[in-house]
Amino acid sequence: MADTGIPHFCNDLGVTLIEVGSKEFMCVGAKPPFDHPHIFIDLGGDTEAVCPYCSTLYRYNPALAAGAAKPEECEWHDTPAATAA
């Protein structure tokens, strides 16, 4: 789930490159229910990594805030289901 403090990114847009402002994050593929297993990616000393499931290329961009992405639509924030009143 996205509430763990680790940024989650999705690629519903089908872009080949997502710039991210974090060196550790999760790739979920497309938004649920069409997501793939949520993959933890740690760039470490690298600036790029490819998701082994969806082949999205992630590139670290230090100009972006932690948890931010470019394009912005690739930031995924899990929203809890509405509770019944």
Secondary structure, 3 states (H helix, E strand, C coil): CHHHCCCEECCCCCCCEEEECCCEEEEEECCCCCEEEEEEEECCCCCEEECCCCCCEEEECCCCCCCCEECHHHEECCCCCCCCC
